[in-house]
Amino acid sequence: MELDCRGRNARQEPDTMLIVDDDELNRAILENIFSPFYAIEPCENGKEGLDAILRLRGRVCAVLLDVVMPEMDGIQVLRVLAQERLPEQIPVFLITAEASGDTMREAYQLGVMDVISKPVIPYVVERRVNSVVELFQARRRLGNVVERQQSALLRQAEQIIGLSRGMIESLSTAIEFRNGESGEHVRRIHDITKYMLEHTELGDGLSPEDIDAISLAAIMHDVGKIAIPDAILNKPGRLTAEEFEIMKTHTLQGARLLERIPQMRELSAYRYACDIARHHHERWDGRGYPDGLKGEEISVWAQIVSLADVYDALVSKRVYKDAYGREKALGMIRDGACGTFNPSLLECFFRVEQELRYLYETPKEEKKDG
């Protein structure tokens, strides 16, 4: 049995990396970086690379693609791959010294996961590529596990719910780890959403089952960040306008990802999850994204998660900022520094915010207070 560097059966999942570059030295450098992890398939031009991708698609775990090449250039290859919807299944990385703004924009639109500039820094490119490959493999394994067990799980409804919930929480937490968070963020969003629905009039007309489903759906609000490149997701400084446009696509990517998991449709949280993933950055005055919804066009649950997400971001330390004090954070929300919210939503939020603060206390602090 062939084992990979982690001691697993390497043939249980795609294990071949395509390096498509007309420069022999560049291919050798990249092969030296990634040969300890994957079987390498070198290609000398875009046409050869495209033929290999289509021929080996079931074995390919990643594609490293140059831009300027004979026969077909990298963007031409990407256009064909996008038509086949392959970038949704196989992560494609553009590795090039010719990365103009227009090239990058089209590459991201066609589904490329990241654009890495030459000359490459080995430990940087290794981490950026491997982290995305691992996420794709985890998603693939998750889908395979669910598919294999579907018939048995259908006869065991309680086990379906428990397993699905655990996978949702694990995937959401894994994405938070990739974003430099501890995973506490998604749990707090769940708890804030649930508390506001249970203790304010925002939950009027909703059953306990509805509230549980909405709270579970809230965990998945940022699932689309799986498609955002590390260089943008974890950038410590302010994003450029172009980077922000890419970051904004996580709302559409999240809804699209959830819609493509057939087993999700059987969960009561499904319709809430798709709505929240897509619309948790909409704003009451219509200045949010991606659809520019306004006022009551935005569902109550998406509004709550939106506010919970802003609140938690303000009072928590992030890669791009330190935590704000409670009064400053509340002032920013009240004054609209983070966008306009429904006045009724704000009234409910400020009424219970003191109770929500307990979510941020450590066990040591709780013991000391007691």
C-alpha positions in Angstrom: 0.0 0.0 0.0 1.4 3.4 -1.0 1.3 5.9 1.9 1.5 9.6 1.7 3.6 11.8 4.1 0.9 11.5 6.7 0.7 7.8 6.6 -2.6 7.6 4.8 -3.5 5.5 1.7 -2.6 8.0 -1.0 -4.8 6.2 -3.6 -8.1 6.8 -1.7 -8.3 10.3 -3.1 -6.8 12.4 -5.9 -3.0 12.6 -5.4 -1.6 14.0 -8.6 -0.5 17.6 -9.0 -0.2 19.1 -12.6 2.5 21.6 -13.1 1.8 23.4 -16.4 4.7 25.7 -17.3 6.8 26.0 -20.4 10.0 26.9 -18.4 11.9 23.7 -17.5 13.6 25.4 -14.5 10.2 26.6 -13.1 8.8 23.1 -13.4 11.8 21.7 -11.6 11.5 24.2 -8.7 7.8 23.5 -8.2 8.3 19.8 -8.5 11.0 19.9 -5.9 8.6 21.8 -3.5 5.6 19.5 -4.0 7.0 16.0 -4.8 7.2 15.0 -1.1 3.4 15.5 -1.0 2.0 14.5 -4.4 2.7 12.6 -7.6 3.8 15.2 -10.1 2.6 15.4 -13.8 4.7 18.1 -15.6 3.3 19.7 -18.7 5.3 22.0 -21.1 2.4 24.1 -22.5 -1.2 25.0 -22.0 -2.7 22.5 -24.5 -0.7 19.6 -23.0 -1.8 20.7 -19.6 -5.5 20.9 -20.6 -5.3 17.4 -22.2 -3.8 16.1 -19.0 -6.4 17.7 -16.7 -9.2 16.3 -18.8 -7.6 12.9 -19.0 -6.6 12.6 -15.3 -9.4 14.6 -13.8 -10.3 11.9 -11.3 -6.7 11.8 -10.0 -5.8 15.5 -10.0 -5.7 17.2 -6.6 -4.3 20.6 -7.8 -3.2 22.5 -10.9 -0.3 25.0 -10.9 -0.7 27.0 -14.1 1.6 29.5 -15.8 0.0 32.4 -17.9 2.4 32.9 -20.8 2.9 29.6 -22.7 2.9 28.4 -26.2 -0.1 26.5 -27.8 -2.5 27.8 -25.2 -1.9 30.4 -22.5 -3.0 29.9 -18.9 -6.1 32.1 -19.2 -7.3 30.1 -22.3 -6.9 26.9 -20.3 -8.9 28.4 -17.4 -11.7 29.4 -19.8 -12.1 25.8 -20.9 -11.9 24.5 -17.3 -14.5 27.0 -16.2 -16.9 25.7 -18.9 -16.4 22.2 -17.6 -16.9 23.6 -14.0 -13.6 21.9 -13.0 -12.3 24.7 -10.7 -15.2 23.8 -8.4 -13.7 20.3 -8.0 -10.0 20.9 -8.5 -8.1 23.9 -7.0 -6.3 25.8 -9.7 -3.4 28.2 -8.9 -2.0 30.8 -11.3 1.8 31.0 -10.7 3.2 33.6 -12.9 5.4 36.7 -13.3 2.9 38.2 -15.7 0.0 39.0 -13.3 -1.6 42.3 -14.4 -4.8 43.6 -12.8 -6.9 42.5 -15.8 -5.3 39.0 -15.8 -5.9 38.6 -12.0 -9.5 39.8 -12.3 -10.4 37.3 -15.1 -8.5 34.5 -13.4 -10.5 34.9 -10.2 -13.8 35.2 -12.2 -12.9 31.9 -13.9 -12.5 30.2 -10.5 -8.8 30.3 -9.8 -8.1 29.8 -6.1 -5.0 32.0 -5.8 -2.5 34.0 -7.9 1.1 33.4 -6.8 3.9 35.6 -8.2 7.2 34.4 -9.4 9.9 34.0 -8.3 8.1 31.7 -5.7 9.1 31.5 -2.1 9.1 27.8 -1.4 7.7 27.7 2.2 5.0 30.3 1.2 3.8 28.6 -1.9 3.9 25.3 -0.2 1.6 26.5 2.6 -0.8 28.4 0.4 -1.3 25.5 -2.0 -1.3 22.7 0.6 -3.9 24.4 2.8 -6.4 24.7 -0.1 -5.7 21.2 -1.3 -6.4 19.9 2.2 -9.7 21.8 2.4 -10.8 20.4 -1.0 -9.9 16.9 0.1 -11.8 17.4 3.4 -14.9 18.5 1.5 -14.5 15.6 -0.9 -14.1 13.1 1.9 -17.1 14.6 3.6 -19.2 14.2 0.5 -18.0 10.6 0.0 -18.7 9.6 3.6 -22.3 11.0 3.4 -22.9 9.4 0.0 -21.7 5.9 1.2 -23.8 6.1 4.3 -26.9 7.7 2.9 -29.1 4.6 2.6 -28.3 3.5 6.2 -28.7 7.0 7.6 -32.1 7.4 6.0 -33.3 4.6 8.3 -31.8 6.3 11.3 -33.2 9.9 11.3 -31.7 10.8 14.7 -28.2 9.8 13.6 -28.6 11.8 10.4 -29.3 15.0 12.4 -26.5 14.4 14.8 -23.9 13.5 12.2 -24.9 16.4 9.9 -24.8 18.9 12.8 -21.3 17.7 13.8 -20.1 18.0 10.2 -21.5 21.5 9.8 -19.9 22.6 13.0 -16.6 21.0 12.1 -16.5 22.5 8.6 -17.5 26.0 9.9 -14.9 25.8 12.6 -12.2 24.6 10.2 -12.9 27.7 8.0 -12.5 29.9 11.1 -9.1 28.3 11.8 -8.1 29.1 8.2 -9.2 32.7 8.8 -6.9 32.8 11.9 -9.8 32.4 14.4 -10.1 29.8 17.1 -13.5 28.6 16.1 -15.2 30.5 19.0 -16.6 33.0 16.5 -19.1 30.6 15.0 -20.2 29.3 18.4 -20.8 32.9 19.6 -22.8 33.7 16.4 -24.9 30.6 17.1 -25.5 31.6 20.7 -26.2 35.3 20.0 -28.7 34.4 17.3 -30.4 31.8 19.5 -30.6 34.1 22.5 -32.0 37.0 20.6 -34.7 34.8 19.0 -35.6 33.3 22.3 -35.6 36.4 24.5 -36.9 39.2 22.2 -39.9 39.7 20.0 -37.7 38.9 17.0 -38.5 35.2 17.6 -42.3 35.7 17.7 -44.1 33.2 15.6 -41.1 30.8 15.4 -41.2 27.4 17.0 -38.4 26.1 19.2 -37.5 23.8 16.2 -37.4 26.9 13.9 -35.1 28.7 16.3 -32.7 25.7 16.6 -32.6 25.4 12.8 -31.9 29.2 12.4 -29.2 29.0 15.1 -27.5 26.1 13.4 -27.8 27.8 10.0 -26.0 30.9 11.5 -22.9 28.7 12.1 -22.5 28.4 8.3 -22.7 32.2 7.5 -19.1 32.4 6.4 -18.8 28.9 4.7 -18.0 30.7 1.4 -14.7 31.8 2.7 -13.4 28.4 1.8 -13.1 29.9 -1.7 -11.2 33.1 -0.7 -7.4 33.0 -1.2 -5.3 33.1 2.0 -3.5 36.2 0.8 -6.8 38.1 1.0 -8.5 36.2 3.8 -5.6 36.7 6.2 -4.2 40.0 5.0 -3.3 42.1 8.2 -3.8 45.5 6.5 -6.7 47.1 4.7 -7.9 45.3 1.6 -7.6 47.0 -1.8 -10.8 47.8 -3.7 -10.0 44.8 -5.9 -9.3 42.5 -3.0 -12.5 43.6 -1.2 -14.5 42.7 -4.3 -13.1 39.2 -4.2 -13.8 39.0 -0.4 -17.4 40.0 -1.0 -17.9 36.9 -3.2 -17.8 34.7 -0.1 -21.5 35.4 0.3 -22.3 34.0 -3.2 -19.8 31.2 -2.8 -21.3 30.2 0.5 -24.9 30.0 -0.8 -23.7 28.1 -3.9 -21.7 25.6 -1.9 -24.7 24.8 0.4 -27.0 24.4 -2.6 -24.6 21.8 -4.1 -24.7 19.5 -1.0 -27.8 17.3 -1.7 -27.9 16.1 1.9 -28.2 19.6 3.2 -31.7 19.9 1.6 -33.0 17.4 4.0 -32.1 19.5 7.0 -34.6 22.0 8.4 -31.7 24.5 8.6 -31.1 24.4 4.8 -33.3 27.3 3.6 -32.2 29.5 6.5 -28.5 28.6 5.8 -28.6 29.5 2.1 -30.4 32.8 2.9 -28.0 33.7 5.8 -24.8 32.8 3.8 -25.9 35.0 0.9 -27.5 37.9 2.8 -25.6 38.4 6.1 -23.8 41.5 4.6 -27.0 43.2 3.4 -27.9 46.4 5.2 -31.2 48.1 6.2 -30.5 51.1 3.9 -29.8 48.9 0.8 -26.0 49.6 0.9 -25.0 46.1 1.6 -24.1 43.2 -0.7 -24.4 41.1 -2.8 -28.0 41.9 -3.8 -28.5 45.4 -2.3 -31.6 44.3 -0.4 -33.3 47.0 1.6 -35.5 47.1 4.7 -37.8 44.1 5.1 -36.5 42.5 1.9 -33.9 41.1 4.3 -35.1 38.2 6.4 -35.1 38.6 10.2 -32.6 35.8 10.6 -30.2 37.3 8.1 -30.5 40.6 9.9 -29.8 39.1 13.3 -26.7 37.2 12.1 -25.5 40.3 10.3 -25.6 42.3 13.6 -24.1 39.4 15.6 -21.3 39.1 13.1 -20.5 42.8 13.4 -20.7 42.8 17.2 -18.4 39.8 17.6 -15.9 41.3 15.1 -15.8 44.5 17.0 -15.3 43.1 20.5 -12.9 40.3 19.4 -9.2 40.5 18.3 -8.8 39.8 14.6 -5.7 39.5 12.4 -6.3 43.1 11.1 -7.2 44.7 14.5 -7.3 44.6 18.3 -10.5 44.1 20.2 -12.5 47.3 20.8 -13.9 48.0 24.3 -17.5 47.4 24.9 -18.6 51.0 25.0 -16.8 51.9 21.8 -18.2 48.9 20.0 -21.7 49.7 21.0 -21.2 53.3 20.0 -20.0 52.3 16.6 -23.1 50.1 16.1 -25.4 52.8 17.4 -23.8 55.5 15.2 -23.9 53.4 12.0 -20.1 53.1 11.7 -20.6 49.5 10.6 -23.6 50.0 8.4 -27.3 50.7 9.0 -29.4 48.2 10.9 -33.1 47.9 11.4 -34.0 50.2 14.4 -36.3 47.5 15.9 -33.4 45.0 15.7 -31.1 47.5 17.4 -33.6 48.1 20.1 -33.8 44.4 20.9 -30.1 44.0 20.7 -29.3 46.8 23.2 -31.9 45.4 25.5 -30.2 42.1 25.8 -26.6 43.0 25.1 -25.6 42.9 28.8 -26.6 39.2 28.8 -24.7 38.6 25.6 -21.5 39.8 27.3 -21.4 36.6 29.3 -20.5 34.7 26.1 -17.2 36.5 26.2 -16.2 35.7 29.8 -13.6 33.0 30.5 -14.2 30.3 33.1 -11.6 32.0 35.3 -13.5 35.3 35.1 -16.8 33.6 35.8 -15.3 31.9 38.9 -13.8 35.2 40.1 -17.2 37.0 39.6 -19.0 34.2 41.5 
